[in-house]
Amino acid sequence: MSDRLQAAAAAHQGILCTADATRLAVDSNALARLVGSGTLVRVRRGAYVVADTWAHATPERRLDLCTRAVLRARATTAEAATHQSALAVHGLPLYGVPVDVVDLAGAVSRVRRASGVRVHPADPSLDVVEVDGCRAVSVEVALAQVVLRHGREAALVPADRALASGTADLGRLVALAARLVESSRSAVRAERWLREADAASESVGETRTRLLLTDLGHDVRSQVPIADSSGVVFARVDFLLGEKVIVEFDGLMKYADAAGREALAAEKQREDLLRSLGYEVVRLTWADLARPKRVEALIRSAMRRVEARSHHRTA
């Protein structure tokens, strides 16, 4: 790829469109050769991403890149990213939504889908903002769209992050969701789901864990500080159920190197102190989130140990 074409891509986060290449006297055959050689990835008709940028991108980032590339290729200020495409552009985490379709709002009278792009009728009353040169509906609009189309978990994963970062307001979000549907039943359900959002959540895994624990009927407190016998806070746990059962979500953590082994030792010391203070710790992994019966059994077992210890002290 020529230096000039590389510079053009670098100016737009590794994105190129056919018009960019044409301005630099690069024809369609040359673009096809760049795709064939693995230098560029063709993500949609007339839309390309530098292969190295694409290879190192997360699924959310790929949807972001694809959305930006499509909008650049279509070259119209009348369109903007919507739904999860907008959330990806805003840099929010995604879960439970398709990432292989680019959602846009544009000048159509009904939803049209072709070649991996879905265009919705534009609503001029909905906020549209610019995110690093890309037009997208606001975070609150996109969250309202996602909760209505994809439901509770899909909306709360990005909503937790948006509330934590201050890019969304829960009251406005609930009002938007109610305005976007005609059914009062759907509005009530969407409001109920959205009010479960928790800015204390620090990851996709924590959000999903909290929702699972809630579904299992537990009263869940997030990011609870724990003090030692002298009153010094030494830990902040992911979740506390009741007074003494701690639930921690473990993501993909590697302990192979020296820093990892040191982190593992510190974590064990922290957990030993928690147990010495009468707490029971239940650790959950990604796999556990798909096994609610196992999770409930682990929690009930921990609760029984807490209760047995309490009876032993009072006996």
C-alpha positions in Angstrom: 0.0 0.0 0.0 1.4 3.4 -0.9 2.5 5.9 1.7 -0.3 8.3 0.6 -3.0 5.6 0.9 -1.6 4.6 4.3 -1.7 8.2 5.5 -5.3 8.5 4.3 -6.3 5.4 6.3 -4.4 6.6 9.4 -6.3 9.8 9.3 -9.5 7.9 9.7 -8.6 5.2 12.3 -7.5 2.7 9.6 -10.5 3.2 7.4 -10.7 3.7 3.7 -13.5 4.0 1.2 -13.5 3.8 -2.6 -13.7 7.6 -2.9 -10.6 8.0 -0.8 -8.7 5.6 -3.1 -10.0 7.4 -6.2 -8.8 10.7 -5.0 -5.3 9.2 -4.8 -5.6 7.6 -8.2 -6.0 4.1 -6.8 -8.5 2.2 -8.9 -10.8 -0.7 -8.0 -8.4 -3.3 -9.4 -5.6 -2.0 -7.1 -8.0 -2.1 -4.1 -8.9 -5.7 -5.0 -5.2 -6.6 -5.0 -4.7 -5.0 -1.6 -7.6 -7.1 -0.3 -6.3 -10.2 -1.9 -2.8 -9.7 -0.4 -4.3 -9.3 3.1 -3.4 -5.6 3.4 -7.0 -4.4 3.5 -10.2 -6.0 4.7 -13.3 -5.3 2.7 -16.0 -4.9 5.4 -18.8 -3.7 3.1 -19.2 -2.6 -0.4 -16.8 0.3 -1.0 -15.7 0.2 2.7 -12.3 -1.1 3.8 -10.2 -1.3 7.0 -6.4 -1.8 7.3 -6.0 -5.5 8.0 -3.7 -5.0 11.0 -6.2 -2.7 12.7 -9.0 -5.2 12.0 -7.0 -8.2 13.3 -6.4 -6.6 16.7 -9.9 -5.2 17.2 -12.4 -6.6 19.7 -15.9 -7.4 18.4 -17.2 -4.1 19.6 -14.3 -2.2 18.0 -14.9 -4.1 14.7 -18.5 -3.0 14.7 -17.3 0.5 15.4 -14.8 0.3 12.5 -17.4 -1.2 10.2 -20.0 1.4 11.1 -17.5 4.2 10.5 -16.4 2.7 7.2 -19.9 2.3 5.9 -20.9 5.8 6.8 -17.7 7.1 5.1 -18.4 5.1 2.0 -22.0 6.2 1.8 -20.9 9.9 2.2 -24.1 11.4 3.3 -24.7 13.7 6.3 -28.4 12.5 6.4 -27.4 9.2 8.0 -26.2 8.3 11.5 -25.4 5.2 13.4 -28.1 3.8 15.6 -28.8 0.9 18.1 -25.7 -1.2 19.0 -23.8 0.3 16.1 -24.1 3.7 17.8 -23.1 2.1 21.2 -20.0 0.7 19.5 -19.1 4.1 18.1 -19.5 5.6 21.6 -17.0 3.0 22.8 -19.4 1.1 25.1 -19.3 -2.7 25.8 -21.8 -5.0 24.0 -23.4 -8.3 24.9 -26.2 -10.3 23.4 -26.5 -8.2 20.3 -25.5 -9.0 16.7 -22.3 -7.3 15.6 -22.4 -8.4 12.0 -25.0 -5.8 10.9 -24.5 -2.0 10.7 -27.6 -0.1 11.9 -28.2 3.4 10.5 -30.9 6.0 10.5 -31.5 7.6 7.1 -34.0 8.9 4.5 -36.2 5.8 4.2 -39.9 5.3 4.9 -39.4 1.8 6.3 -36.6 -0.4 7.5 -34.4 -1.6 4.6 -31.6 -4.2 4.9 -29.1 -5.0 2.2 -25.5 -6.2 2.2 -25.2 -6.2 6.0 -26.5 -2.7 6.5 -29.9 -2.0 8.0 -31.3 1.5 7.5 -34.2 2.7 9.8 -36.4 5.8 9.1 -34.7 8.8 10.7 -36.5 10.5 13.6 -35.5 14.2 13.6 -36.6 14.5 17.2 -33.8 12.1 18.4 -30.4 13.5 19.3 -27.6 12.9 16.9 -24.0 13.7 17.9 -20.6 13.5 16.3 -18.1 11.0 17.8 -14.6 11.5 16.4 -16.0 12.5 13.1 -18.8 9.9 13.0 -22.4 10.8 13.2 -24.4 8.6 15.7 -27.5 8.9 17.9 -26.7 9.8 21.5 -25.8 7.2 24.0 -29.3 7.5 25.7 -31.1 7.1 22.4 -29.0 4.0 21.4 -29.6 2.4 24.8 -33.3 3.0 24.5 -33.3 1.4 21.1 -31.3 -1.6 22.3 -33.5 -2.3 25.3 -36.6 -2.2 23.1 -35.1 -4.5 20.5 -32.8 -6.8 22.4 -34.0 -6.7 26.0 -32.6 -6.5 29.5 -29.2 -7.9 29.5 -28.2 -6.5 26.1 -29.1 -3.0 27.3 -27.8 -3.2 30.9 -24.2 -4.2 29.9 -23.6 -0.9 28.1 -26.0 1.1 30.4 -23.9 0.3 33.5 -20.8 1.7 31.8 -22.6 4.7 30.4 -24.0 5.6 33.9 -20.6 5.1 35.5 -19.0 7.4 32.9 -21.7 10.0 33.1 -22.6 9.8 29.4 -26.2 8.8 30.2 -28.9 9.9 32.7 -31.2 7.2 33.9 -34.3 9.5 34.0 -33.8 10.7 30.4 -33.1 7.1 29.3 -36.3 5.8 30.8 -38.3 8.6 29.3 -36.8 8.0 25.8 -37.6 4.3 25.9 -41.2 5.1 26.8 -41.5 7.5 24.0 -40.1 5.1 21.4 -42.8 2.5 21.9 -46.6 2.7 21.4 -47.3 -0.2 23.8 -47.6 0.8 27.4 -46.8 -2.7 28.4 -43.5 -2.5 26.6 -42.7 0.8 28.1 -43.3 -0.5 31.6 -41.1 -3.5 31.0 -38.3 -1.4 29.5 -38.5 1.0 32.5 -38.3 -1.9 34.9 -35.2 -3.3 33.2 -33.5 0.0 32.8 -33.9 0.8 36.5 -31.8 -2.2 37.3 -28.8 -0.4 35.9 -25.9 0.0 38.3 -23.1 2.5 37.8 -21.0 0.5 40.3 -20.6 -2.3 37.9 -17.0 -2.5 36.6 -17.2 -5.0 33.8 -19.5 -7.0 31.5 -18.9 -10.0 33.7 -20.0 -8.1 36.8 -23.2 -6.8 35.1 -24.1 -10.3 34.0 -23.3 -11.8 37.4 -25.5 -9.2 39.2 -28.4 -9.9 36.9 -28.0 -13.6 37.5 -27.9 -13.2 41.2 -31.0 -10.9 41.1 -32.8 -13.5 38.9 -32.0 -16.1 41.5 -33.9 -14.0 44.1 -31.0 -12.5 46.0 -30.7 -9.0 47.4 -27.5 -7.9 45.8 -25.2 -5.1 46.9 -22.4 -4.1 44.6 -18.8 -3.0 45.3 -19.1 -3.2 49.1 -16.1 -2.1 51.2 -15.0 -4.6 53.9 -13.1 -3.5 57.0 -10.9 -5.5 59.2 -11.3 -5.9 63.0 -9.7 -2.5 63.6 -12.1 -0.8 61.2 -9.6 -0.4 58.3 -11.1 -1.1 54.8 -8.9 -3.6 53.1 -11.2 -4.9 50.4 -14.0 -3.9 48.1 -15.9 -7.0 47.0 -17.9 -7.3 43.8 -21.1 -8.4 45.6 -22.4 -9.0 49.1 -25.4 -11.2 49.7 -26.8 -10.8 53.2 -24.2 -10.0 55.7 -21.5 -12.6 55.1 -21.7 -14.2 51.6 -19.4 -12.5 49.1 -19.6 -13.3 45.4 -16.7 -12.4 43.2 -16.6 -12.6 39.4 -13.3 -13.8 37.9 -12.6 -12.9 34.3 -9.8 -14.2 32.2 -6.8 -13.7 34.6 -3.5 -15.3 33.9 -1.0 -16.0 36.7 1.9 -17.5 34.6 4.4 -14.7 34.9 6.0 -13.2 38.1 3.5 -10.3 38.3 0.6 -12.8 37.9 1.9 -15.0 40.7 2.3 -12.0 42.9 -1.3 -10.9 42.2 -2.5 -14.5 42.9 -0.7 -14.5 46.3 -2.2 -11.1 47.2 -5.6 -12.3 46.3 -5.2 -15.4 48.4 -4.1 -13.3 51.4 -7.1 -11.0 50.9 -9.5 -14.0 50.8 -7.9 -15.6 53.8 -8.5 -12.4 55.8 -12.1 -12.3 54.6 -12.7 -15.8 55.8 -11.1 -15.1 59.1 -13.7 -12.4 59.6 -16.5 -14.9 59.0 -17.2 -14.2 55.3 -17.7 -17.0 52.8 -16.4 -16.3 49.3 -18.0 -17.7 46.1 -16.0 -17.2 43.0 -17.8 -17.3 39.6 -16.3 -17.6 36.1 -17.7 -16.9 32.6 -18.8 -20.6 32.4 -20.7 -20.3 35.6 -22.9 -17.5 34.2 -24.5 -20.1 31.9 -25.2 -22.5 34.8 -27.6 -20.8 37.3 -28.4 -24.1 39.1 -24.7 -24.5 39.9 -24.4 -20.9 41.0 -27.4 -21.2 43.3 -26.0 -24.4 44.8 -22.7 -22.7 45.5 -24.4 -19.7 47.2 -26.8 -21.9 49.3 -23.8 -23.9 50.4 -22.0 -20.8 51.5 -25.1 -19.5 53.3 -25.3 -22.8 55.2 -21.7 -22.5 56.3 -22.3 -19.0 57.6 -25.4 -20.1 59.5 -23.6 -23.1 61.0 -20.8 -20.9 62.2 -23.3 -18.5 63.7 -25.0 -21.3 65.6 -21.7 -22.7 66.8 -20.8 -19.3 68.3 -24.1 -18.9 70.1 -24.2 -22.5 71.3 
